[in-house]
């Protein structure tokens, strides 16, 4: 397994590190770059529920890389064409929502990995430019080991198929979507990232990942939650969001002005 120049995320995870990623839904490449420069080793751009368009994603991936950080993208639901495009733009990781079956996982892996693992087509010109890889053959040979694919677990069906999803070649990890899972497990009655039903399933998700030799991760509403899940065996955690950081900073300043 050779590391590609300019790629860091997969190597960190292989070395047993816990990785905390900022989460960005606001369509601001500059804000995403700032979060990377503040010390996050990874910044995730949410193109499923965030407000990103293609041009902003292109600029943000470059900005994150220029800040010395690894860009990750959550693609829209079922948009596997977007997977390879974001990798071509220079992303180091992809989070795919609502991966419910082994067939879903296989389709995701096919779009993200080159043969013999998947069926990704060729076109990483921006990626190799940003990473300063002079010989694109190096990217072809080593990309599969340097790109991280995370399948989101958000439904009862995904839990029922968790072992098969985790064991799918080309899937590097499982990523808990706690809000959607709480909706699914409560039959639409509530949304609660810390619901008891969600807490119980964390052990199943971590266990399935370990059994398959993969990693487990989750979206977390706070740093405290991320540290708690790290203690339970998760190794890739998203922290809050750019909008949450902005609102919290503004609120703290206003509270001090009013005190």
C-alpha positions, 0 to 999 in steps of 0.5 A: 500500500503506497501513499499518494503525495498530498493524500493523508486521510486513508493513511491516518486511519490505517495507522489507527488514528482517530480523525475528527472532521469539520462538517460544512453545509454552507456554500462557502469555499472560504469557510471550509478552508478556514475550518481546515486551517484552524486545525481539523485534519479533514473537512467534509462538504455536505452536498446531500443536505447542504447548499453546495453547487458544483462550482462551489464544491470544486473551489472548496475541495481546492481550498481545503487542500491548500489549507493542508487538509483532506477534503471529504464529500457527502454525496446526494442520495443515490447519486453514484455518478457524483462519487467519481466526480468528487474524487476527480475534483480531488476529494480523499473520501466519500460518504454515501447516504442510505446504504441499505443493502449489499447491492447499494454498497456494491454500487457505491464501491463500483463508482469509487474504486478502480478495477479490479475492485470497482468500475470507476472511470478515468478522469482525475486530472484536477485531483492529480494537479492538486496533489502534485502527482506528475505521473497519473499512472501512480494515481491509478495504481494507488488510488484505491488504497488512498480513497476512503469510502464510508457507507451511511447506516441510517435505517432498519434495513441497513442494520439488518444488512450491516454485516454484508454492507461492511464486508463489501469489497471497496467499502472502507467503513460504516458511518452512523447517521444518528438523526435518520436512524432515530427517525427510522427506529421510532417509526417517524415519531421523533428525531433524537441523535441520543435516543436509547434505540440509537445508543443500542445500535452503536455497538452493532455498527462498531462490531460489524466494522471490526469484524470486517476489518473496517472502521466505524464513524458517525456524525456528532452534534458536539465535541463531547459526543465525538469523544464519547463515541471514540471511547466506544470504538469509532474512529471517524467523527464529524463535529457539529457544522459550520452553521452551528459554529457560526451561530454559537460564536455569534450567540456567545458574543451577544451574550457577553454584550448583554451581560 
